[in-house]
Amino acid sequence: VTISADMKTKYRASYSEIKAYQIKKETLKTITFFLENPSYENRENKEAGWYAWFDTWDEAKNWLVKKQEEKILTNEKYLISQKAELKRLQNLTRNDE
């Protein structure tokens, strides 16, 4: 398979990396792309919980940043609840005396 110069490039953001791929076919929900070797292609949904496809590198970066900010917010909320539970446990008193 020869990749033509007019073939579209899209960016796949996953975890903490962004990779560019040549796109063979794109539908509303799926994308077919060439792997490193142009004779191999793969098809997947455009978005899952841990990856998403974008037209630009900047869009991919913004998605990764947003996902990380969401993780931090979730962890901060968890930390607050755990500190409250620790305080509750430290203030426990015996009820059987």
N, C-alpha and C positions, 0 to 999 in steps of 0.2 A: 504494500500500500504506500503510495506517495502522498505526502501531505502537501497540499497546494498552498501557495502564498496567501490566497484569499480565505483560507480556512480560519474560522473564528477561534480566538483564545479566550478561555474563561478561567477563573481562579477558584480553587477549592480550598476553603479554610477548614481546618480540623485541628482540634486541640490547640496547639500553639504554633502551627505552621501554616503557610500559604504556598500552594503549588499551582503553577500555570499548566494547563492542558489544552491540547488542540481538540476542538469539538467536532464530532462527526454529525451528530443529530441532536436536536433539542426539541422537547415537547413542553407542554405547560407544566408537567410534573416530573419528567425524567430527563436525563442527559446521557448521551452516549459519547464517550471520549476515548482517545488513544492513550494507552499507557506509554511508558518510556520507549518501548519498541513499537513503531508505527503499525506493525502487523498484528498487534494485540489491542483489542478494544474492550471497554467495560461499560456497562450501563447501570445507573443507580438513580434513586430519587434525588431531586434537587436539594432537599433539606432533610436532615435527621437531627436528633438531639445533639450529636457530636460533630457534625459537619454541615456545610452549606456551600452552594455555588454562587459566584458573583461575576458580574461583567467587568469589574475593575478591581485592582489590587487594594485600593483605598477602601472600597466597600467591604472587602473581605477582612481587612484589618479592623475596621470599625465594628464588624460583627464579633470578632474575637475579643476586642476590648469590652464590648457590651456584655458578652458571656462571662468574662472575668469579673466585671463589676457586679453582675448578678450573683456570682459565686461568693464574692466578698460580702455582699449584703446578707446573703443567706447565712454565711458563717458568723457574721457579727450578731445577727438575731439569735442564732444558736448559742453563741458565747454569753449573751445577755441572759438567756433562759437558764443556762448552766450555772452562771454566777448566782442567780436568784435561788436555784435549787441548793447550791452549796450553802448559802446563807441560811436557808430554811433548815438544812440538816445540822448546821452548827448551832442553831437555836433550839434544837429538839430537847425536850425535858422528859424525864420518866413520868409515866402516868400511874405506875403501880405502887407507889410509895404512900 
